[in-house]
Amino acid sequence: MTWRMGVVMKTAVQWWDRFQVLLYLVAIAVGAVIGSAFPNIAPGLEASIEPVLVLLLFATFLGVPLIEVGRAVRDVRFLGTVLIVNFIGVPLVVWGLSRFVADDRGLLVGVLLVLLTPCIDYVIVFTGLAGGASGKLLAATPLLMLAQILLLPVYLFLFAGEDALSVIDIAPFAEAFLTLIVVPLIAAAVVQALARRHTFGHAVEEVMDAAMVPLMMATLAVVVGSQIAAVGSQVGTLVRVLPVYVVFAAIMVAVGRFAGVLAHLDAASTRAVMFSVATRNSLVVLPLALALPNSLSIAPLAVVAQTLVELIVMVILVRLAPLIARGPSPANTDSIES
């Protein structure tokens, strides 16, 4: 009986790995339908985002040999490329695109908050799914977090004026880094150490590896389901920012690809740069947007709208990135350049 269950599970895993992109789109659609039909469940779904995301990141980190993360810290070329494009290239693009909504203060602040902050959490998952160097990107997260904390006030002042600085609070950034990165990373390190000595650790690795696709589907569904009703209530206003977000993603994927070539990065590292510069920190900056005065009440919804656009873009990019930046199979994606 156990053998049969193992065969069934292996078949199921192979099936959802093969059709994962389609399944992710289905999850987004299901979340949108449920969230629209039952808007009262939005708070419950929103509360479940963090636990589901922690599990997803734990499963992701288990699949990354953590010894490679330590080696990746020494990859100055990759780290320099990610930082330069995220904090010099991205702000230049954001300044230009934000001019299209500069007449609406709330939309402007929302767009700036979300587009000026690089993602530090599920970008690692999407990078790994596309065969990118997820270990290197994981190593870059502390630098990305610190840099955005220091530079976000500067760019808000330059692009939106002095009064926009009142929203900055380090607490959501520190909490997100601790909860979404440090805790699952330590847990993954403990399980990896156990797996070398005990069958229990190895069994946990196998279960979490098999659960990657369902966990990603759950994350997509709860994020979309929790936010779709709020966005729908202001869709007439928010429709102005949707093209901004789509164009931003398209431009930054191209810029990330060009930066990888310019820096002579391998294909896996180039894919990681592409995902890093195209994916934003919406779940972390949302509390900042919610702290804004009522006169800027549209700003949090502008942040949420970016999340919904980005999730669809990321699912598509998982399929396109290996074609845009061709290279070795995903099995070799975390090798460190000599």
Summary of the structure (lengths in Angstrom):
residues: 338
radius of gyration: 19.6
end to end distance: 48.3
largest distance: 67.0
contacts: 1191
relative contact order: 0.19
helix: 84%
strand: 1%
